[in-house]
């Protein structure tokens, strides 16, 4: 549990999400219009989504590399375990 919290607090996606939520929550108090706060939130959402897609691609590549080192039966078992 502690590791999960530590990982979340050091995650760029998590921190960007928190900053986005704060901008929306206190935007008007710091002089942002509702439209400006929405645009900042949309920008942060785009960043988080793009980073998630990139991370998924990295994981897929790691799986390909791991499977390249295995025999046919080991590959099938590894793919089944991933699904």
N, C-alpha and C positions, 0 to 999 in steps of 0.2 A: 504494500500500500504506500509506504513512504517513497519507494522508488518511482511509483506511478506519479505521485504528486511532484517529485523532483523533476521527472522527465517532462511533465506538463509545464512546469514553471520555467523550464529552460527551452521550451519549444518556441520557435519563431512564429509558427502559426497560432499557437495559443496566445502568445503575447500580443500579436496583431489583432486577434479577436477581442481581447480585453481592451486594448486601446480603442478599437472601433466602438465597442459598447460604451466606453467612457465619453467618447466624442459625441455620440448620439445623446447620452444622458445629460451631459453638462454643456452641450454645444451652445445653447442659447445664453447660458450664464457667462460664457467667455466671448460672446459677441458673434457667434456664427448664426447665420440664418438657417431655417429648417432645410432649405434646399442645399446649402453648403454642407451641413452635417450629413445629409443623405448621400451626397456625392462622395464624401470621405468614407462613409460606411460601405458604399458600393465599390470603391477602389480597394478597400481592405478585403472585402469579400472576394473580389477578383484575384487578389494576391494569394489568399488562402486556398482558393480553388485551384489556381495554377500550380501552387507548390504541392498540393495534394496529388495532382496528376503527375508531376515530376517525380514525386516520391514513389508512386505506384510503378512508374517506369523503371526506377532504380531497383525496386524489389523484383520486378519481372526479370531484369537483367541478371540479378544475383541468382535467381532460380535457374536461368539458362546456364550460367557458369557452373553452378553446382551439379546440374544434370549432365553436363558435358563430361564430367569426371566419373560417371557411373555406368554400369552395364545396363542392358535392356530391362532386365527384371527389377534392378534397383531404381531405374528411372520411372517405371510404371508405379512402383510402390511409393516413391517420393511424390509423384504427381497426385496420386490418390490421397496421400496424407495432406497435401496442400489444399485439396478441394474439400 
